[in-house]
Amino acid sequence: MFALLLILTGCCHLWSWTAESAAISGPVPVPILKSVAEQQSDGSYFFNYQAADGSYREEVGIVRRSDSKADADDDNDELEVSGIYHYIDDYGQTVEVSYTADKNGFLSHVRRIPINKAIH
């Protein structure tokens, strides 16, 4: 009986140690499959990436000159940003978000793409 109690106690300690170490390690990093980034001399930029979990993001930033001067140090220049990203939610559904940001503020549009289920 003592041996059985000793084995059960050892198993409980091993199980709690394994659960604790899994919680400490945190989420597993998702590999990036593709990544592109470009920066222009005027401050405009472009980037995108695609990850192994199906997530994707693309963004473009364009510097707009506010007047006819092509002065690179002009404080009145404006940055217009637009982009899109998507990911797979916990239910397996693709969520796609498109957005813009400019002098008028930030606007976004969220679209949920239905899951195609096979009909049997």
Secondary structure, DSSP 8 states (H G I E B T S, - for coil): -HHHHHHHHHHHHHHHHHHHHHHHH-S----EEEEEEEE-TTS-EEEEEEETTS-EEEEEEEEE-SSS---TT-TT-EEEEEEEEEEE-TTS-EEEEEEEEETTEEEEEEEEE-------
